């Protein structure tokens, strides 16, 4: 049930990203993510949808005044939403805003589908990190189940589109991410680096040294395919990089080395959270503290 909303319905046409949903909570990192999203929205002439979700209260409200407890719970989220509205208006953005209650991830996904948004922007706050779910339960669930693209912004990271790193493999999701990275690179004149990583276990190399050369050659051929597609679609500043090692580690290290303003990765919707959290490359890349990560959904 919506607790309140203010709507300004404006049709935006001819843009790559027509509508952006920004999840707002009571943390500073949330407002920081909104600033990054607002800059992108202004460039894209996008409509912004703000959503702040008050978590459901499971305690016994009979012990305290129900209305007073609920009001105290809602106030920080309502105030954060009002602050976010002011920020969006300062950027001159067409705006919708919603204050809701329930499970944040489910409300984000529901509104994203209802409003047919092209991009969901969520912050990553370090204080919520835990070992088993290093990017937060709600963030993980949004990433794994959303059918819209997602932009995850670490609390101190700035979104820059001058230098983009695309992590590429042979999956269909990765090919969709390639086209998203191409769109961004062409639109903003970005330098695009396409990288792929392969890993040959030590025992495999010891048993058959030629495996390394074969896998390296396959990686080069894969990148050549991606390069041909990027060049044929108008990307002017293009690099390709092959790395040996764990994909998530190599992606993050290369992003730091080239000072990437954005990492783009592909990910198909995953119904099983357990499957998602146990070793998924995307989840590990999103852990990084310095680079926003754009997750293109297949």
C-alpha positions as CSV (number, residue, x, y, z in Angstrom):
1,X,0.0,0.0,0.0
2,X,1.3,3.4,-1.0
3,X,1.6,5.8,1.9
4,X,1.9,8.8,-0.4
5,X,2.9,9.9,-3.8
6,X,3.4,13.0,-6.0
7,X,3.3,12.5,-9.7
8,X,4.4,14.5,-12.7
9,X,3.8,12.4,-15.8
10,X,5.9,13.6,-18.7
11,X,6.5,11.5,-21.8
12,X,10.2,11.3,-22.8
13,X,11.1,10.1,-26.3
14,X,14.2,9.6,-28.3
15,X,16.4,8.8,-25.3
16,X,18.4,5.7,-24.6
17,X,17.1,5.6,-20.9
18,X,13.6,7.0,-20.7
19,X,12.9,6.3,-17.0
20,X,15.2,5.8,-14.1
21,X,14.1,4.4,-10.7
22,X,16.2,5.5,-7.8
23,X,15.9,3.6,-4.5
24,X,16.1,6.1,-1.5
25,X,16.7,5.2,2.1
26,X,17.9,7.3,5.1
27,X,21.6,6.9,4.4
28,X,24.0,9.5,3.0
29,X,25.1,6.9,0.4
30,X,21.6,6.8,-1.0
31,X,21.6,10.6,-1.6
32,X,25.0,10.2,-3.2
33,X,23.7,7.6,-5.6
34,X,20.8,9.9,-6.4
35,X,23.3,12.7,-7.4
36,X,25.0,10.3,-9.8
37,X,21.7,9.1,-11.2
38,X,20.5,12.7,-11.6
39,X,23.5,13.7,-13.7
40,X,22.8,10.7,-16.0
41,X,19.1,11.5,-16.1
42,X,19.8,15.1,-17.1
43,X,22.1,14.0,-19.9
44,X,19.6,11.4,-21.1
45,X,16.5,13.7,-20.6
46,X,15.1,10.9,-18.5
47,X,12.2,10.8,-16.1
48,X,13.1,9.9,-12.5
49,X,11.1,7.7,-10.2
50,X,12.0,8.0,-6.5
51,X,11.0,5.2,-4.2
52,X,11.6,5.1,-0.4
53,X,10.4,1.9,1.3
54,X,9.7,1.8,5.1
55,X,10.5,-1.7,6.3
56,X,7.6,-3.6,7.8
57,X,7.5,-3.7,11.6
58,X,7.1,-7.2,13.0
59,X,7.0,-6.3,16.7
60,X,4.0,-6.0,19.0
61,X,2.5,-2.6,18.5
62,X,0.1,-3.1,21.5
63,X,2.9,-2.3,23.8
64,X,3.3,1.1,22.3
65,X,1.1,3.5,20.5
66,X,0.6,2.0,17.0
67,X,0.4,5.3,15.2
68,X,3.3,6.8,17.1
69,X,5.6,3.9,16.4
70,X,4.7,3.8,12.7
71,X,5.2,7.5,12.5
72,X,8.6,7.3,14.0
73,X,9.6,4.5,11.6
74,X,8.3,6.5,8.6
75,X,9.8,9.9,9.4
76,X,13.4,9.2,8.3
77,X,12.3,7.7,5.0
78,X,9.8,10.4,4.4
79,X,12.4,13.1,5.1
80,X,15.0,11.3,2.9
81,X,12.4,11.2,0.1
82,X,11.7,14.9,0.4
83,X,15.4,15.6,0.3
84,X,15.7,13.5,-2.8
85,X,12.8,15.3,-4.4
86,X,14.5,18.6,-3.9
87,X,17.7,17.3,-5.4
88,X,15.9,16.0,-8.5
89,X,14.1,19.3,-8.9
90,X,17.4,21.2,-8.7
91,X,18.6,19.1,-11.7
92,X,15.3,20.1,-13.5
93,X,14.2,16.5,-13.8
94,X,10.7,15.3,-14.5
95,X,9.7,13.4,-11.3
96,X,7.5,10.9,-9.7
97,X,8.0,9.9,-6.0
98,X,6.6,7.2,-3.8
99,X,6.7,6.4,-0.1
100,X,5.9,2.7,0.4
101,X,6.2,0.1,3.1
102,X,7.1,-3.6,3.0
103,X,10.2,-5.6,1.8
104,X,12.4,-3.0,0.0
105,X,13.6,-5.4,-2.7
106,X,10.1,-6.6,-3.6
107,X,8.7,-3.0,-3.7
108,X,11.6,-1.9,-5.9
109,X,11.0,-4.7,-8.3
110,X,7.2,-4.2,-8.3
111,X,7.4,-0.5,-9.0
112,X,10.1,-1.0,-11.7
113,X,7.8,-3.4,-13.5
114,X,4.7,-1.2,-13.0
115,X,6.5,2.0,-14.3
116,X,8.4,0.1,-17.0
117,X,11.7,1.7,-16.0
118,X,14.9,1.2,-18.0
119,X,17.3,1.5,-15.1
120,X,17.2,0.9,-11.4
121,X,19.8,2.8,-9.3
122,X,20.7,1.5,-5.9
123,X,23.4,2.6,-3.5
124,X,25.9,0.3,-1.7
125,X,26.5,1.3,1.9
126,X,29.5,-0.2,3.6
127,X,27.9,-0.3,7.0
128,X,25.5,-3.0,5.8
129,X,28.2,-5.4,4.6
130,X,28.3,-8.9,6.0
131,X,30.5,-11.8,5.0
132,X,27.8,-14.1,3.5
133,X,25.9,-11.3,1.7
134,X,28.6,-8.7,1.0
135,X,26.4,-6.3,-0.9
136,X,23.3,-6.4,1.2
137,X,20.3,-8.8,1.0
138,X,18.0,-6.3,-0.7
139,X,20.6,-5.3,-3.3
140,X,21.4,-8.9,-4.0
141,X,17.8,-9.7,-4.5
142,X,17.2,-6.8,-6.8
143,X,20.2,-7.7,-8.9
144,X,19.3,-11.3,-9.2
145,X,15.6,-10.9,-9.9
146,X,15.2,-7.6,-11.8
147,X,14.5,-7.6,-15.6
148,X,15.6,-4.0,-15.8
149,X,19.2,-2.8,-16.0
150,X,20.7,-1.9,-12.6
151,X,23.3,0.7,-11.6
152,X,25.0,0.0,-8.3
153,X,26.8,3.1,-6.9
154,X,29.3,2.6,-4.0
155,X,29.0,5.3,-1.4
156,X,32.1,7.3,-2.4
157,X,32.2,6.5,-6.1
158,X,31.4,8.9,-8.9
159,X,29.8,7.8,-12.2
160,X,32.0,8.8,-15.1
161,X,31.4,7.9,-18.7
162,X,34.7,8.9,-20.2
163,X,36.2,5.5,-19.6
164,X,34.1,2.3,-19.6
165,X,35.2,-1.3,-18.8
166,X,33.1,-4.1,-20.2
167,X,33.6,-7.6,-18.8
168,X,32.9,-10.0,-21.7
169,X,32.4,-13.7,-22.1
170,X,30.5,-16.0,-24.4
171,X,27.2,-15.8,-22.6
172,X,24.1,-14.3,-24.1
173,X,23.9,-11.9,-21.1
174,X,27.4,-10.7,-21.9
175,X,26.5,-10.0,-25.5
176,X,23.5,-7.9,-24.3
177,X,26.0,-6.0,-22.0
178,X,28.3,-5.4,-25.0
179,X,25.5,-3.6,-26.9
180,X,24.7,-1.5,-23.7
181,X,28.4,-0.6,-23.4
182,X,28.5,0.3,-27.1
183,X,25.4,2.5,-26.7
184,X,27.0,4.4,-23.8
185,X,30.4,4.7,-25.5
186,X,29.0,6.1,-28.8
187,X,26.6,8.5,-27.0
188,X,29.3,9.9,-24.7
189,X,32.4,9.4,-26.8
190,X,33.8,7.1,-24.1
191,X,37.0,5.0,-24.3
192,X,35.7,1.4,-24.2
193,X,37.9,-1.4,-22.9
194,X,36.6,-4.9,-23.5
195,X,38.2,-7.6,-21.4
196,X,37.8,-11.3,-20.8
197,X,39.5,-13.5,-18.3
198,X,40.2,-17.2,-18.4
199,X,41.6,-19.5,-15.7
200,X,43.6,-22.6,-16.1
201,X,44.0,-24.6,-12.8
202,X,47.7,-25.3,-11.9
203,X,47.1,-29.0,-12.1
204,X,45.6,-28.7,-15.5
205,X,48.5,-26.7,-16.8
206,X,51.0,-29.2,-15.3
207,X,49.1,-32.1,-17.0
208,X,48.7,-30.4,-20.4
209,X,50.7,-27.1,-20.9
210,X,49.0,-26.5,-24.2
211,X,45.7,-25.9,-22.5
212,X,46.9,-22.4,-21.5
213,X,47.7,-21.5,-25.1
214,X,44.4,-22.9,-26.4
215,X,42.3,-21.1,-23.8
216,X,44.3,-17.9,-24.4
217,X,43.7,-18.2,-28.2
218,X,39.9,-18.8,-27.6
219,X,39.8,-15.6,-25.4
220,X,41.5,-13.6,-28.1
221,X,39.1,-14.8,-30.7
222,X,36.2,-14.0,-28.5
223,X,37.4,-10.5,-27.9
224,X,38.0,-10.0,-31.7
225,X,34.3,-10.8,-32.2
226,X,33.4,-8.2,-29.7
227,X,35.8,-5.7,-31.1
228,X,34.4,-6.1,-34.6
229,X,30.8,-5.5,-33.3
230,X,31.9,-2.4,-31.4
231,X,33.8,-0.9,-34.3
232,X,31.0,-1.6,-36.7
233,X,28.6,0.3,-34.4
234,X,30.8,3.4,-34.2
235,X,33.0,3.0,-31.1
236,X,36.1,5.0,-31.9
237,X,38.3,4.6,-28.8
238,X,38.6,0.9,-28.2
239,X,40.9,-1.5,-26.3
240,X,40.8,-5.2,-25.8
241,X,42.5,-7.0,-22.9
242,X,42.9,-10.8,-22.1
243,X,43.7,-11.7,-18.5
244,X,44.4,-15.0,-16.8
245,X,42.9,-15.5,-13.4
246,X,39.6,-15.3,-11.5
247,X,37.2,-13.2,-13.5
248,X,36.0,-11.0,-10.7
249,X,39.5,-10.3,-9.4
250,X,40.8,-9.5,-12.9
251,X,37.8,-7.2,-13.7
252,X,38.3,-5.1,-10.5
253,X,42.1,-4.9,-10.8
254,X,41.8,-3.8,-14.5
255,X,39.1,-1.2,-13.6
256,X,41.5,0.3,-11.0
257,X,44.5,0.2,-13.4
258,X,42.7,2.0,-16.2
259,X,40.8,4.3,-13.9
260,X,37.4,3.2,-15.3
261,X,34.5,5.4,-14.5
262,X,32.0,2.5,-15.0
263,X,32.1,-1.2,-15.1
264,X,29.5,-3.0,-17.3
265,X,28.7,-6.6,-16.8
266,X,25.9,-8.9,-18.0
267,X,23.6,-10.9,-15.8
268,X,20.5,-12.9,-16.5
269,X,17.7,-13.0,-14.0
270,X,18.3,-15.7,-11.4
271,X,15.5,-17.2,-9.4
272,X,17.6,-18.9,-6.8
273,X,19.3,-16.6,-4.3
274,X,21.5,-19.4,-3.1
275,X,22.8,-19.9,-6.7
276,X,23.4,-16.2,-7.0
277,X,25.3,-15.7,-3.8
278,X,27.6,-18.6,-4.1
279,X,30.4,-17.4,-6.3
280,X,28.5,-15.3,-8.9
281,X,31.0,-13.0,-10.7
282,X,28.6,-10.1,-10.8
283,X,28.1,-10.2,-7.1
284,X,31.8,-10.1,-6.5
285,X,32.4,-7.3,-8.9
286,X,29.7,-5.2,-7.2
287,X,31.7,-5.5,-3.9
288,X,34.3,-3.1,-5.2
289,X,34.4,0.2,-3.5
290,X,35.6,2.5,-6.2
291,X,33.6,1.8,-9.4
292,X,29.9,2.1,-10.2
293,X,28.7,-1.1,-11.8
294,X,26.1,-1.2,-14.6
295,X,24.4,-4.6,-14.7
296,X,22.8,-5.3,-18.1
297,X,20.0,-7.8,-17.8
298,X,19.3,-10.3,-20.6
